[in-house]
């Protein structure tokens, strides 16, 4: 199997593991703060709207900044949920 073909298996497997871990974290208590994740997601939406309105430069900047913040805040949020899940907090 070539290196290129391995990615066709690695990427879906990684996404499946992430989805399952987020599903397990979602079953935990929702005491972790999701507002920062939602704020970062709104930055992505705002950037996409700016691009659609013809403001390409500022739109891309806002979009990719929002994507970065969404990844960071989503990882923090998921980590808190996983920690609470395995600690058995309710």
PDB file of N, CA, C and O in Angstrom, chain B, residues numbered from 101:
ATOM      1  N   UNK B 101       0.853  -1.167   0.000  1.00  0.00           N
ATOM      2  CA  UNK B 101       0.000   0.000   0.000  1.00  0.00           C
ATOM      3  C   UNK B 101       0.900   1.232   0.000  1.00  0.00           C
ATOM      4  O   UNK B 101       1.825   1.334   0.807  1.00  0.00           O
ATOM      5  N   UNK B 102       0.629   2.156  -0.899  1.00  0.00           N
ATOM      6  CA  UNK B 102       1.458   3.346  -0.988  1.00  0.00           C
ATOM      7  C   UNK B 102       1.071   4.346   0.093  1.00  0.00           C
ATOM      8  O   UNK B 102       0.008   4.254   0.706  1.00  0.00           O
ATOM      9  N   UNK B 103       1.971   5.305   0.305  1.00  0.00           N
ATOM     10  CA  UNK B 103       1.747   6.314   1.335  1.00  0.00           C
ATOM     11  C   UNK B 103       0.483   7.119   1.032  1.00  0.00           C
ATOM     12  O   UNK B 103      -0.265   7.471   1.944  1.00  0.00           O
ATOM     13  N   UNK B 104       0.251   7.403  -0.227  1.00  0.00           N
ATOM     14  CA  UNK B 104      -0.922   8.182  -0.613  1.00  0.00           C
ATOM     15  C   UNK B 104      -2.206   7.436  -0.264  1.00  0.00           C
ATOM     16  O   UNK B 104      -3.172   8.047   0.193  1.00  0.00           O
ATOM     17  N   UNK B 105      -2.224   6.138  -0.472  1.00  0.00           N
ATOM     18  CA  UNK B 105      -3.431   5.366  -0.186  1.00  0.00           C
ATOM     19  C   UNK B 105      -3.654   5.173   1.307  1.00  0.00           C
ATOM     20  O   UNK B 105      -4.786   4.950   1.735  1.00  0.00           O
ATOM     21  N   UNK B 106      -2.605   5.253   2.099  1.00  0.00           N
ATOM     22  CA  UNK B 106      -2.776   5.120   3.552  1.00  0.00           C
ATOM     23  C   UNK B 106      -3.604   6.257   4.114  1.00  0.00           C
ATOM     24  O   UNK B 106      -4.355   6.067   5.071  1.00  0.00           O
ATOM     25  N   UNK B 107      -3.473   7.432   3.530  1.00  0.00           N
ATOM     26  CA  UNK B 107      -4.227   8.577   4.035  1.00  0.00           C
ATOM     27  C   UNK B 107      -5.725   8.383   3.869  1.00  0.00           C
ATOM     28  O   UNK B 107      -6.515   8.952   4.622  1.00  0.00           O
ATOM     29  N   UNK B 108      -6.121   7.580   2.886  1.00  0.00           N
ATOM     30  CA  UNK B 108      -7.548   7.317   2.714  1.00  0.00           C
ATOM     31  C   UNK B 108      -8.112   6.509   3.881  1.00  0.00           C
ATOM     32  O   UNK B 108      -9.324   6.497   4.094  1.00  0.00           O
ATOM     33  N   UNK B 109      -7.260   5.845   4.623  1.00  0.00           N
ATOM     34  CA  UNK B 109      -7.691   5.086   5.804  1.00  0.00           C
ATOM     35  C   UNK B 109      -7.399   5.832   7.093  1.00  0.00           C
ATOM     36  O   UNK B 109      -8.174   5.747   8.046  1.00  0.00           O
ATOM     37  N   UNK B 110      -6.294   6.560   7.137  1.00  0.00           N
ATOM     38  CA  UNK B 110      -5.894   7.246   8.363  1.00  0.00           C
ATOM     39  C   UNK B 110      -6.854   8.385   8.697  1.00  0.00           C
ATOM     40  O   UNK B 110      -7.293   8.513   9.840  1.00  0.00           O
ATOM     41  N   UNK B 111      -7.176   9.201   7.715  1.00  0.00           N
ATOM     42  CA  UNK B 111      -8.026  10.360   7.975  1.00  0.00           C
ATOM     43  C   UNK B 111      -9.418   9.945   8.462  1.00  0.00           C
ATOM     44  O   UNK B 111      -9.866  10.477   9.478  1.00  0.00           O
ATOM     45  N   UNK B 112     -10.130   9.021   7.792  1.00  0.00           N
ATOM     46  CA  UNK B 112     -11.441   8.621   8.324  1.00  0.00           C
ATOM     47  C   UNK B 112     -11.355   7.956   9.695  1.00  0.00           C
ATOM     48  O   UNK B 112     -12.246   8.127  10.526  1.00  0.00           O
ATOM     49  N   UNK B 113     -10.285   7.200   9.931  1.00  0.00           N
ATOM     50  CA  UNK B 113     -10.133   6.566  11.239  1.00  0.00           C
ATOM     51  C   UNK B 113      -9.935   7.621  12.322  1.00  0.00           C
ATOM     52  O   UNK B 113     -10.516   7.520  13.403  1.00  0.00           O
ATOM     53  N   UNK B 114      -9.118   8.628  12.037  1.00  0.00           N
ATOM     54  CA  UNK B 114      -8.899   9.708  12.992  1.00  0.00           C
ATOM     55  C   UNK B 114     -10.208  10.451  13.260  1.00  0.00           C
ATOM     56  O   UNK B 114     -10.526  10.747  14.412  1.00  0.00           O
ATOM     57  N   UNK B 115     -10.965  10.750  12.212  1.00  0.00           N
ATOM     58  CA  UNK B 115     -12.236  11.451  12.394  1.00  0.00           C
ATOM     59  C   UNK B 115     -13.230  10.609  13.190  1.00  0.00           C
ATOM     60  O   UNK B 115     -13.994  11.148  13.991  1.00  0.00           O
ATOM     61  N   UNK B 116     -13.226   9.301  12.979  1.00  0.00           N
ATOM     62  CA  UNK B 116     -14.124   8.423  13.735  1.00  0.00           C
ATOM     63  C   UNK B 116     -13.759   8.418  15.216  1.00  0.00           C
ATOM     64  O   UNK B 116     -14.640   8.456  16.075  1.00  0.00           O
ATOM     65  N   UNK B 117     -12.473   8.371  15.514  1.00  0.00           N
ATOM     66  CA  UNK B 117     -12.034   8.399  16.914  1.00  0.00           C
ATOM     67  C   UNK B 117     -12.427   9.727  17.557  1.00  0.00           C
ATOM     68  O   UNK B 117     -12.892   9.748  18.696  1.00  0.00           O
ATOM     69  N   UNK B 118     -12.246  10.827  16.841  1.00  0.00           N
ATOM     70  CA  UNK B 118     -12.618  12.132  17.388  1.00  0.00           C
ATOM     71  C   UNK B 118     -14.124  12.225  17.610  1.00  0.00           C
ATOM     72  O   UNK B 118     -14.571  12.767  18.621  1.00  0.00           O
ATOM     73  N   UNK B 119     -14.904  11.702  16.674  1.00  0.00           N
ATOM     74  CA  UNK B 119     -16.360  11.750  16.827  1.00  0.00           C
ATOM     75  C   UNK B 119     -16.816  10.917  18.016  1.00  0.00           C
ATOM     76  O   UNK B 119     -17.707  11.326  18.761  1.00  0.00           O
ATOM     77  N   UNK B 120     -16.213   9.763  18.192  1.00  0.00           N
ATOM     78  CA  UNK B 120     -16.582   8.921  19.323  1.00  0.00           C
ATOM     79  C   UNK B 120     -16.176   9.561  20.646  1.00  0.00           C
ATOM     80  O   UNK B 120     -16.915   9.484  21.628  1.00  0.00           O
ATOM     81  N   UNK B 121     -15.018  10.184  20.673  1.00  0.00           N
ATOM     82  CA  UNK B 121     -14.589  10.823  21.922  1.00  0.00           C
ATOM     83  C   UNK B 121     -15.457  12.040  22.229  1.00  0.00           C
ATOM     84  O   UNK B 121     -15.749  12.310  23.394  1.00  0.00           O
ATOM     85  N   UNK B 122     -15.863  12.760  21.220  1.00  0.00           N
ATOM     86  CA  UNK B 122     -16.750  13.898  21.460  1.00  0.00           C
ATOM     87  C   UNK B 122     -18.134  13.422  21.872  1.00  0.00           C
ATOM     88  O   UNK B 122     -18.800  14.070  22.679  1.00  0.00           O
ATOM     89  N   UNK B 123     -18.566  12.302  21.327  1.00  0.00           N
ATOM     90  CA  UNK B 123     -19.847  11.731  21.736  1.00  0.00           C
ATOM     91  C   UNK B 123     -19.828  11.289  23.180  1.00  0.00           C
ATOM     92  O   UNK B 123     -20.807  11.475  23.903  1.00  0.00           O
ATOM     93  N   UNK B 124     -18.728  10.707  23.604  1.00  0.00           N
ATOM     94  CA  UNK B 124     -18.588  10.304  25.005  1.00  0.00           C
ATOM     95  C   UNK B 124     -18.515  11.530  25.891  1.00  0.00           C
ATOM     96  O   UNK B 124     -19.056  11.539  26.997  1.00  0.00           O
ATOM     97  N   UNK B 125     -17.853  12.559  25.411  1.00  0.00           N
ATOM     98  CA  UNK B 125     -17.767  13.788  26.190  1.00  0.00           C
ATOM     99  C   UNK B 125     -19.118  14.481  26.244  1.00  0.00           C
ATOM    100  O   UNK B 125     -19.451  15.122  27.242  1.00  0.00           O
ATOM    101  N   UNK B 126     -19.895  14.358  25.182  1.00  0.00           N
ATOM    102  CA  UNK B 126     -21.215  14.970  25.164  1.00  0.00           C
ATOM    103  C   UNK B 126     -22.171  14.330  26.142  1.00  0.00           C
ATOM    104  O   UNK B 126     -23.133  14.963  26.577  1.00  0.00           O
ATOM    105  N   UNK B 127     -21.918  13.076  26.494  1.00  0.00           N
ATOM    106  CA  UNK B 127     -22.763  12.396  27.455  1.00  0.00           C
ATOM    107  C   UNK B 127     -22.488  12.859  28.877  1.00  0.00           C
ATOM    108  O   UNK B 127     -23.293  12.634  29.781  1.00  0.00           O
ATOM    109  N   UNK B 128     -21.352  13.501  29.066  1.00  0.00           N
ATOM    110  CA  UNK B 128     -20.988  13.993  30.395  1.00  0.00           C
ATOM    111  C   UNK B 128     -21.816  15.228  30.732  1.00  0.00           C
ATOM    112  O   UNK B 128     -22.558  15.747  29.898  1.00  0.00           O
ATOM    113  N   UNK B 129     -21.674  15.673  31.948  1.00  0.00           N
ATOM    114  CA  UNK B 129     -22.358  16.866  32.413  1.00  0.00           C
ATOM    115  C   UNK B 129     -21.899  18.070  31.602  1.00  0.00           C
ATOM    116  O   UNK B 129     -20.718  18.177  31.270  1.00  0.00           O
ATOM    117  N   UNK B 130     -22.802  18.963  31.284  1.00  0.00           N
ATOM    118  CA  UNK B 130     -22.489  20.119  30.446  1.00  0.00           C
ATOM    119  C   UNK B 130     -22.040  21.321  31.273  1.00  0.00           C
ATOM    120  O   UNK B 130     -22.407  22.454  30.960  1.00  0.00           O
ATOM    121  N   UNK B 131     -21.259  21.094  32.317  1.00  0.00           N
ATOM    122  CA  UNK B 131     -20.834  22.199  33.158  1.00  0.00           C
ATOM    123  C   UNK B 131     -19.671  22.972  32.552  1.00  0.00           C
ATOM    124  O   UNK B 131     -19.382  24.081  33.003  1.00  0.00           O
ATOM    125  N   UNK B 132     -19.002  22.431  31.557  1.00  0.00           N
ATOM    126  CA  UNK B 132     -17.925  23.169  30.894  1.00  0.00           C
ATOM    127  C   UNK B 132     -18.546  24.312  30.086  1.00  0.00           C
ATOM    128  O   UNK B 132     -19.662  24.181  29.584  1.00  0.00           O
ATOM    129  N   UNK B 133     -17.835  25.418  29.962  1.00  0.00           N
ATOM    130  CA  UNK B 133     -18.348  26.617  29.315  1.00  0.00           C
ATOM    131  C   UNK B 133     -18.170  26.527  27.804  1.00  0.00           C
ATOM    132  O   UNK B 133     -17.045  26.470  27.308  1.00  0.00           O
ATOM    133  N   UNK B 134     -19.273  26.514  27.081  1.00  0.00           N
ATOM    134  CA  UNK B 134     -19.226  26.399  25.632  1.00  0.00           C
ATOM    135  C   UNK B 134     -19.300  27.759  24.944  1.00  0.00           C
ATOM    136  O   UNK B 134     -19.233  27.828  23.716  1.00  0.00           O
ATOM    137  N   UNK B 135     -19.435  28.830  25.700  1.00  0.00           N
ATOM    138  CA  UNK B 135     -19.606  30.146  25.097  1.00  0.00           C
ATOM    139  C   UNK B 135     -18.366  30.583  24.307  1.00  0.00           C
ATOM    140  O   UNK B 135     -18.502  31.277  23.299  1.00  0.00           O
ATOM    141  N   UNK B 136     -17.168  30.195  24.740  1.00  0.00           N
ATOM    142  CA  UNK B 136     -15.959  30.567  24.002  1.00  0.00           C
ATOM    143  C   UNK B 136     -15.909  29.849  22.658  1.00  0.00           C
ATOM    144  O   UNK B 136     -15.464  30.426  21.665  1.00  0.00           O
ATOM    145  N   UNK B 137     -16.356  28.609  22.617  1.00  0.00           N
ATOM    146  CA  UNK B 137     -16.402  27.865  21.351  1.00  0.00           C
ATOM    147  C   UNK B 137     -17.405  28.519  20.409  1.00  0.00           C
ATOM    148  O   UNK B 137     -17.134  28.681  19.219  1.00  0.00           O
ATOM    149  N   UNK B 138     -18.559  28.892  20.940  1.00  0.00           N
ATOM    150  CA  UNK B 138     -19.571  29.543  20.117  1.00  0.00           C
ATOM    151  C   UNK B 138     -19.097  30.898  19.600  1.00  0.00           C
ATOM    152  O   UNK B 138     -19.394  31.268  18.465  1.00  0.00           O
ATOM    153  N   UNK B 139     -18.360  31.639  20.428  1.00  0.00           N
ATOM    154  CA  UNK B 139     -17.817  32.925  19.991  1.00  0.00           C
ATOM    155  C   UNK B 139     -16.817  32.762  18.866  1.00  0.00           C
ATOM    156  O   UNK B 139     -16.818  33.537  17.909  1.00  0.00           O
ATOM    157  N   UNK B 140     -15.964  31.759  18.977  1.00  0.00           N
ATOM    158  CA  UNK B 140     -14.987  31.502  17.920  1.00  0.00           C
ATOM    159  C   UNK B 140     -15.682  31.052  16.639  1.00  0.00           C
ATOM    160  O   UNK B 140     -15.262  31.421  15.541  1.00  0.00           O
ATOM    161  N   UNK B 141     -16.736  30.261  16.774  1.00  0.00           N
ATOM    162  CA  UNK B 141     -17.498  29.820  15.603  1.00  0.00           C
ATOM    163  C   UNK B 141     -18.164  31.010  14.919  1.00  0.00           C
ATOM    164  O   UNK B 141     -18.252  31.056  13.692  1.00  0.00           O
ATOM    165  N   UNK B 142     -18.626  31.959  15.704  1.00  0.00           N
ATOM    166  CA  UNK B 142     -19.235  33.153  15.120  1.00  0.00           C
ATOM    167  C   UNK B 142     -18.215  33.983  14.342  1.00  0.00           C
ATOM    168  O   UNK B 142     -18.574  34.654  13.375  1.00  0.00           O
ATOM    169  N   UNK B 143     -16.943  33.945  14.757  1.00  0.00           N
ATOM    170  CA  UNK B 143     -15.902  34.647  13.998  1.00  0.00           C
ATOM    171  C   UNK B 143     -15.741  34.020  12.615  1.00  0.00           C
ATOM    172  O   UNK B 143     -15.508  34.729  11.636  1.00  0.00           O
ATOM    173  N   UNK B 144     -15.860  32.716  12.532  1.00  0.00           N
ATOM    174  CA  UNK B 144     -15.770  32.033  11.238  1.00  0.00           C
ATOM    175  C   UNK B 144     -16.942  32.468  10.361  1.00  0.00           C
ATOM    176  O   UNK B 144     -16.759  32.766   9.181  1.00  0.00           O
ATOM    177  N   UNK B 145     -18.136  32.503  10.933  1.00  0.00           N
ATOM    178  CA  UNK B 145     -19.320  32.932  10.174  1.00  0.00           C
ATOM    179  C   UNK B 145     -19.171  34.372   9.687  1.00  0.00           C
ATOM    180  O   UNK B 145     -19.504  34.686   8.544  1.00  0.00           O
ATOM    181  N   UNK B 146     -18.670  35.240  10.559  1.00  0.00           N
ATOM    182  CA  UNK B 146     -18.490  36.643  10.197  1.00  0.00           C
ATOM    183  C   UNK B 146     -17.476  36.790   9.059  1.00  0.00           C
ATOM    184  O   UNK B 146     -17.682  37.583   8.140  1.00  0.00           O
ATOM    185  N   UNK B 147     -16.392  36.033   9.122  1.00  0.00           N
ATOM    186  CA  UNK B 147     -15.403  36.075   8.055  1.00  0.00           C
ATOM    187  C   UNK B 147     -15.964  35.590   6.728  1.00  0.00           C
ATOM    188  O   UNK B 147     -15.674  36.158   5.675  1.00  0.00           O
ATOM    189  N   UNK B 148     -16.768  34.538   6.786  1.00  0.00           N
ATOM    190  CA  UNK B 148     -17.382  34.027   5.559  1.00  0.00           C
ATOM    191  C   UNK B 148     -18.358  35.049   4.977  1.00  0.00           C
ATOM    192  O   UNK B 148     -18.448  35.194   3.758  1.00  0.00           O
ATOM    193  N   UNK B 149     -19.082  35.752   5.831  1.00  0.00           N
ATOM    194  CA  UNK B 149     -20.001  36.784   5.345  1.00  0.00           C
ATOM    195  C   UNK B 149     -19.233  37.929   4.697  1.00  0.00           C
ATOM    196  O   UNK B 149     -19.662  38.472   3.680  1.00  0.00           O
ATOM    197  N   UNK B 150     -18.092  38.297   5.290  1.00  0.00           N
ATOM    198  CA  UNK B 150     -17.289  39.372   4.712  1.00  0.00           C
ATOM    199  C   UNK B 150     -16.768  38.984   3.338  1.00  0.00           C
ATOM    200  O   UNK B 150     -16.740  39.808   2.423  1.00  0.00           O
ATOM    201  N   UNK B 151     -16.357  37.738   3.194  1.00  0.00           N
ATOM    202  CA  UNK B 151     -15.877  37.275   1.884  1.00  0.00           C
ATOM    203  C   UNK B 151     -17.012  37.336   0.876  1.00  0.00           C
ATOM    204  O   UNK B 151     -16.813  37.751  -0.265  1.00  0.00           O
ATOM    205  N   UNK B 152     -18.199  36.924   1.295  1.00  0.00           N
ATOM    206  CA  UNK B 152     -19.364  36.970   0.409  1.00  0.00           C
ATOM    207  C   UNK B 152     -19.756  38.374   0.010  1.00  0.00           C
ATOM    208  O   UNK B 152     -20.354  38.579  -1.046  1.00  0.00           O
ATOM    209  N   UNK B 153     -19.424  39.346   0.846  1.00  0.00           N
ATOM    210  CA  UNK B 153     -19.750  40.750   0.545  1.00  0.00           C
ATOM    211  C   UNK B 153     -18.651  41.435  -0.248  1.00  0.00           C
ATOM    212  O   UNK B 153     -18.751  42.627  -0.540  1.00  0.00           O
ATOM    213  N   UNK B 154     -17.602  40.697  -0.601  1.00  0.00           N
ATOM    214  CA  UNK B 154     -16.536  41.255  -1.422  1.00  0.00           C
ATOM    215  C   UNK B 154     -15.332  41.754  -0.648  1.00  0.00           C
ATOM    216  O   UNK B 154     -14.377  42.233  -1.259  1.00  0.00           O
ATOM    217  N   UNK B 155     -15.341  41.661   0.665  1.00  0.00           N
ATOM    218  CA  UNK B 155     -14.206  42.080   1.487  1.00  0.00           C
ATOM    219  C   UNK B 155     -13.308  40.866   1.707  1.00  0.00           C
ATOM    220  O   UNK B 155     -13.292  40.279   2.789  1.00  0.00           O
ATOM    221  N   UNK B 156     -12.562  40.498   0.668  1.00  0.00           N
ATOM    222  CA  UNK B 156     -11.818  39.245   0.670  1.00  0.00           C
ATOM    223  C   UNK B 156     -10.677  39.251   1.685  1.00  0.00           C
ATOM    224  O   UNK B 156     -10.547  38.300   2.455  1.00  0.00           O
ATOM    225  N   UNK B 157      -9.857  40.284   1.709  1.00  0.00           N
ATOM    226  CA  UNK B 157      -8.704  40.326   2.614  1.00  0.00           C
ATOM    227  C   UNK B 157      -9.100  40.224   4.084  1.00  0.00           C
ATOM    228  O   UNK B 157      -8.668  39.303   4.777  1.00  0.00           O
ATOM    229  N   UNK B 158      -9.923  41.166   4.572  1.00  0.00           N
ATOM    230  CA  UNK B 158     -10.339  41.091   5.970  1.00  0.00           C
ATOM    231  C   UNK B 158     -11.185  39.848   6.266  1.00  0.00           C
ATOM    232  O   UNK B 158     -11.156  39.307   7.371  1.00  0.00           O
ATOM    233  N   UNK B 159     -11.927  39.417   5.262  1.00  0.00           N
ATOM    234  CA  UNK B 159     -12.763  38.229   5.444  1.00  0.00           C
ATOM    235  C   UNK B 159     -11.941  36.975   5.688  1.00  0.00           C
ATOM    236  O   UNK B 159     -12.245  36.189   6.585  1.00  0.00           O
ATOM    237  N   UNK B 160     -10.884  36.789   4.876  1.00  0.00           N
ATOM    238  CA  UNK B 160     -10.018  35.616   5.072  1.00  0.00           C
ATOM    239  C   UNK B 160      -9.295  35.684   6.411  1.00  0.00           C
ATOM    240  O   UNK B 160      -9.130  34.671   7.090  1.00  0.00           O
ATOM    241  N   UNK B 161      -8.870  36.878   6.779  1.00  0.00           N
ATOM    242  CA  UNK B 161      -8.183  37.033   8.067  1.00  0.00           C
ATOM    243  C   UNK B 161      -9.115  36.629   9.214  1.00  0.00           C
ATOM    244  O   UNK B 161      -8.724  35.869  10.100  1.00  0.00           O
ATOM    245  N   UNK B 162     -10.330  37.135   9.189  1.00  0.00           N
ATOM    246  CA  UNK B 162     -11.312  36.809  10.233  1.00  0.00           C
ATOM    247  C   UNK B 162     -11.677  35.323  10.199  1.00  0.00           C
ATOM    248  O   UNK B 162     -11.807  34.685  11.244  1.00  0.00           O
ATOM    249  N   UNK B 163     -11.840  34.786   9.005  1.00  0.00           N
ATOM    250  CA  UNK B 163     -12.206  33.376   8.850  1.00  0.00           C
ATOM    251  C   UNK B 163     -11.144  32.461   9.438  1.00  0.00           C
ATOM    252  O   UNK B 163     -11.456  31.578  10.238  1.00  0.00           O
ATOM    253  N   UNK B 164      -9.896  32.666   9.048  1.00  0.00           N
ATOM    254  CA  UNK B 164      -8.845  31.763   9.517  1.00  0.00           C
ATOM    255  C   UNK B 164      -8.478  32.008  10.981  1.00  0.00           C
ATOM    256  O   UNK B 164      -8.065  31.079  11.676  1.00  0.00           O
ATOM    257  N   UNK B 165      -8.621  33.231  11.451  1.00  0.00           N
ATOM    258  CA  UNK B 165      -8.442  33.485  12.881  1.00  0.00           C
ATOM    259  C   UNK B 165      -9.527  32.763  13.665  1.00  0.00           C
ATOM    260  O   UNK B 165      -9.257  32.165  14.707  1.00  0.00           O
ATOM    261  N   UNK B 166     -10.750  32.822  13.162  1.00  0.00           N
ATOM    262  CA  UNK B 166     -11.865  32.127  13.810  1.00  0.00           C
ATOM    263  C   UNK B 166     -11.677  30.621  13.808  1.00  0.00           C
ATOM    264  O   UNK B 166     -12.001  29.952  14.789  1.00  0.00           O
ATOM    265  N   UNK B 167     -11.156  30.081  12.709  1.00  0.00           N
ATOM    266  CA  UNK B 167     -10.899  28.633  12.648  1.00  0.00           C
ATOM    267  C   UNK B 167      -9.867  28.238  13.693  1.00  0.00           C
ATOM    268  O   UNK B 167     -10.032  27.237  14.390  1.00  0.00           O
ATOM    269  N   UNK B 168      -8.805  29.026  13.801  1.00  0.00           N
ATOM    270  CA  UNK B 168      -7.774  28.732  14.801  1.00  0.00           C
ATOM    271  C   UNK B 168      -8.321  28.776  16.211  1.00  0.00           C
ATOM    272  O   UNK B 168      -8.045  27.888  17.017  1.00  0.00           O
ATOM    273  N   UNK B 169      -9.097  29.806  16.512  1.00  0.00           N
ATOM    274  CA  UNK B 169      -9.677  29.919  17.850  1.00  0.00           C
ATOM    275  C   UNK B 169     -10.696  28.810  18.108  1.00  0.00           C
ATOM    276  O   UNK B 169     -10.803  28.313  19.229  1.00  0.00           O
ATOM    277  N   UNK B 170     -11.437  28.424  17.083  1.00  0.00           N
ATOM    278  CA  UNK B 170     -12.408  27.336  17.244  1.00  0.00           C
ATOM    279  C   UNK B 170     -11.701  26.033  17.590  1.00  0.00           C
ATOM    280  O   UNK B 170     -12.163  25.285  18.451  1.00  0.00           O
ATOM    281  N   UNK B 171     -10.593  25.760  16.928  1.00  0.00           N
ATOM    282  CA  UNK B 171      -9.837  24.542  17.213  1.00  0.00           C
ATOM    283  C   UNK B 171      -9.310  24.563  18.642  1.00  0.00           C
ATOM    284  O   UNK B 171      -9.423  23.572  19.364  1.00  0.00           O
ATOM    285  N   UNK B 172      -8.737  25.687  19.047  1.00  0.00           N
ATOM    286  CA  UNK B 172      -8.154  25.788  20.393  1.00  0.00           C
ATOM    287  C   UNK B 172      -9.239  25.677  21.461  1.00  0.00           C
ATOM    288  O   UNK B 172      -9.120  24.879  22.391  1.00  0.00           O
ATOM    289  N   UNK B 173     -10.285  26.470  21.329  1.00  0.00           N
ATOM    290  CA  UNK B 173     -11.343  26.464  22.346  1.00  0.00           C
ATOM    291  C   UNK B 173     -12.117  25.148  22.331  1.00  0.00           C
ATOM    292  O   UNK B 173     -12.556  24.677  23.379  1.00  0.00           O
ATOM    293  N   UNK B 174     -12.288  24.554  21.151  1.00  0.00           N
ATOM    294  CA  UNK B 174     -12.952  23.255  21.072  1.00  0.00           C
ATOM    295  C   UNK B 174     -12.149  22.165  21.754  1.00  0.00           C
ATOM    296  O   UNK B 174     -12.712  21.281  22.398  1.00  0.00           O
ATOM    297  N   UNK B 175     -10.830  22.227  21.612  1.00  0.00           N
ATOM    298  CA  UNK B 175      -9.976  21.251  22.288  1.00  0.00           C
ATOM    299  C   UNK B 175     -10.046  21.423  23.801  1.00  0.00           C
ATOM    300  O   UNK B 175     -10.107  20.439  24.538  1.00  0.00           O
ATOM    301  N   UNK B 176     -10.037  22.668  24.264  1.00  0.00           N
ATOM    302  CA  UNK B 176     -10.168  22.916  25.702  1.00  0.00           C
ATOM    303  C   UNK B 176     -11.507  22.409  26.227  1.00  0.00           C
ATOM    304  O   UNK B 176     -11.572  21.759  27.270  1.00  0.00           O
ATOM    305  N   UNK B 177     -12.573  22.714  25.490  1.00  0.00           N
ATOM    306  CA  UNK B 177     -13.917  22.297  25.888  1.00  0.00           C
ATOM    307  C   UNK B 177     -14.028  20.780  25.913  1.00  0.00           C
ATOM    308  O   UNK B 177     -14.577  20.212  26.857  1.00  0.00           O
ATOM    309  N   UNK B 178     -13.512  20.121  24.882  1.00  0.00           N
ATOM    310  CA  UNK B 178     -13.551  18.659  24.826  1.00  0.00           C
ATOM    311  C   UNK B 178     -12.726  18.045  25.947  1.00  0.00           C
ATOM    312  O   UNK B 178     -13.133  17.053  26.552  1.00  0.00           O
ATOM    313  N   UNK B 179     -11.566  18.632  26.225  1.00  0.00           N
ATOM    314  CA  UNK B 179     -10.729  18.135  27.308  1.00  0.00           C
ATOM    315  C   UNK B 179     -11.433  18.223  28.651  1.00  0.00           C
ATOM    316  O   UNK B 179     -11.353  17.297  29.458  1.00  0.00           O
ATOM    317  N   UNK B 180     -12.121  19.327  28.894  1.00  0.00           N
ATOM    318  CA  UNK B 180     -12.870  19.474  30.150  1.00  0.00           C
ATOM    319  C   UNK B 180     -13.989  18.446  30.236  1.00  0.00           C
ATOM    320  O   UNK B 180     -14.203  17.842  31.287  1.00  0.00           O
ATOM    321  N   UNK B 181     -14.707  18.246  29.129  1.00  0.00           N
ATOM    322  CA  UNK B 181     -15.799  17.267  29.134  1.00  0.00           C
ATOM    323  C   UNK B 181     -15.280  15.852  29.348  1.00  0.00           C
ATOM    324  O   UNK B 181     -15.891  15.075  30.082  1.00  0.00           O
ATOM    325  N   UNK B 182     -14.174  15.512  28.724  1.00  0.00           N
ATOM    326  CA  UNK B 182     -13.604  14.170  28.888  1.00  0.00           C
ATOM    327  C   UNK B 182     -13.124  13.983  30.324  1.00  0.00           C
ATOM    328  O   UNK B 182     -13.317  12.926  30.925  1.00  0.00           O
ATOM    329  N   UNK B 183     -12.495  15.031  30.862  1.00  0.00           N
ATOM    330  CA  UNK B 183     -12.027  14.958  32.245  1.00  0.00           C
ATOM    331  C   UNK B 183     -13.204  14.755  33.199  1.00  0.00           C
ATOM    332  O   UNK B 183     -13.122  13.943  34.120  1.00  0.00           O
ATOM    333  N   UNK B 184     -14.287  15.483  32.984  1.00  0.00           N
ATOM    334  CA  UNK B 184     -15.471  15.344  33.835  1.00  0.00           C
ATOM    335  C   UNK B 184     -16.115  13.971  33.655  1.00  0.00           C
ATOM    336  O   UNK B 184     -16.603  13.376  34.615  1.00  0.00           O
ATOM    337  N   UNK B 185     -16.111  13.481  32.433  1.00  0.00           N
ATOM    338  CA  UNK B 185     -16.709  12.170  32.162  1.00  0.00           C
ATOM    339  C   UNK B 185     -15.989  11.070  32.935  1.00  0.00           C
ATOM    340  O   UNK B 185     -16.627  10.232  33.572  1.00  0.00           O
ATOM    341  N   UNK B 186     -14.650  11.076  32.875  1.00  0.00           N
ATOM    342  CA  UNK B 186     -13.903  10.032  33.539  1.00  0.00           C
ATOM    343  C   UNK B 186     -13.788  10.237  35.039  1.00  0.00           C
ATOM    344  O   UNK B 186     -13.498   9.295  35.777  1.00  0.00           O
ATOM    345  N   UNK B 187     -14.013  11.463  35.495  1.00  0.00           N
ATOM    346  CA  UNK B 187     -14.017  11.720  36.936  1.00  0.00           C
ATOM    347  C   UNK B 187     -15.365  11.365  37.548  1.00  0.00           C
ATOM    348  O   UNK B 187     -15.489  11.267  38.769  1.00  0.00           O
ATOM    349  N   UNK B 188     -16.371  11.172  36.708  1.00  0.00           N
ATOM    350  CA  UNK B 188     -17.694  10.781  37.182  1.00  0.00           C
ATOM    351  C   UNK B 188     -18.497  11.917  37.775  1.00  0.00           C
ATOM    352  O   UNK B 188     -19.400  11.678  38.577  1.00  0.00           O
ATOM    353  N   UNK B 189     -18.187  13.164  37.396  1.00  0.00           N
ATOM    354  CA  UNK B 189     -18.931  14.294  37.907  1.00  0.00           C
ATOM    355  C   UNK B 189     -20.301  14.346  37.257  1.00  0.00           C
ATOM    356  O   UNK B 189     -20.463  14.024  36.080  1.00  0.00           O
ATOM    357  N   UNK B 190     -21.287  14.759  38.051  1.00  0.00           N
ATOM    358  CA  UNK B 190     -22.654  14.901  37.529  1.00  0.00           C
ATOM    359  C   UNK B 190     -23.209  16.234  37.889  1.00  0.00           C
ATOM    360  O   UNK B 190     -24.348  16.544  37.540  1.00  0.00           O
TER     361      UNK B 190
END
